[in-house]
Amino acid sequence: MITICGFPISNYYNKVRLAAAEKGIEYKDDASVFPSQDAALLARSPMGKIPFLETEHGLICESQVICEYLEDRFPEKSLYPADPYARAKVRELIQVLELHIELVARRLLGAALFGASASDETKAEVKRDLDKGLRAVTHLAKFSPYLAGNEFTLADCCAAVHFPLISLVTKIIYGEDILVGIPQVEGYMKLLGERPTVQKIWAERDATFQAVMASRKKSS
């Protein structure tokens, strides 16, 4: 049986778990692995990142690569359309979400949640780049009712874990959820929240986040 390794406040770890759950894959969950540069973790994840996947053949890292592996190994319930062009459009959405929105907002994660500082210049740069990414999502996403059309896809797994983080960070830093610039997002997130798989991931994320913040407050 495969094992997904990570920690429940990692949205990339949650992305993989959500994809596995949506595909109906049985897996073990090692939810106690933090990113680190320790030699022990580097032997399992060369960049010291989470998530990574343990299989009977060896280890796989990088969330998108893991999801593609799950898609290839367990094709019975696909998270991609059958049509090649439609599949490419799902991958296109994932790229934009992760490279041009989530990773951009992540630059302010420390300042928003963990007491780090961010200069006004950095905040302005991030806001500029987020606006560009959101413009692309507005152009590409269908919201009919899901991101790529009428079927739930891997792009929705990404949005389910990335959108809440982006909303939280931008509310704290800029005083407004930047996703309100896409009117369809509110109804779309409500739709995602009706899925039992998403509910479970969100609940575990929130409980773990609250525990981490309580521990930090106690130790400070």
Stockholm file with secondary structure:
# STOCKHOLM 1.0

chainA/1-220         MITICGFPISNYYNKVRLAAAEKGIEYKDDASVFPSQDAALLARSPMGKIPFLETEHGLICESQVICEYLEDRFPEKSLYPADPYARAKVRELIQVLELHIELVARRLLGAALFGASASDETKAEVKRDLDKGLRAVTHLAKFSPYLAGNEFTLADCCAAVHFPLISLVTKIIYGEDILVGIPQVEGYMKLLGERPTVQKIWAERDATFQAVMASRKKSS
#=GR chainA/1-220 SS CCEEESCTTCHHHHHHHHHHHHTTCCCEEETTCCCCCCHHHHTTSTTSCSCEEEETTEEEESHHHHHHHHHHHCTTSCSSCSSHHHHHHHHHHHHHHIIIIIHHHGGGHHHHHSSCCCCHHHHHHHHHHHHHHHHHHHHHCCCSSBTTBSSCCHHHHHHHHHHHHHHHHHHHHHSSCGGGGSTHHHHHHHHHTTSHHHHHHHHHHHHHHHHHHHHHHHHC
#=GC SS_cons         CCEEESCTTCHHHHHHHHHHHHTTCCCEEETTCCCCCCHHHHTTSTTSCSCEEEETTEEEESHHHHHHHHHHHCTTSCSSCSSHHHHHHHHHHHHHHIIIIIHHHGGGHHHHHSSCCCCHHHHHHHHHHHHHHHHHHHHHCCCSSBTTBSSCCHHHHHHHHHHHHHHHHHHHHHSSCGGGGSTHHHHHHHHHTTSHHHHHHHHHHHHHHHHHHHHHHHHC
//
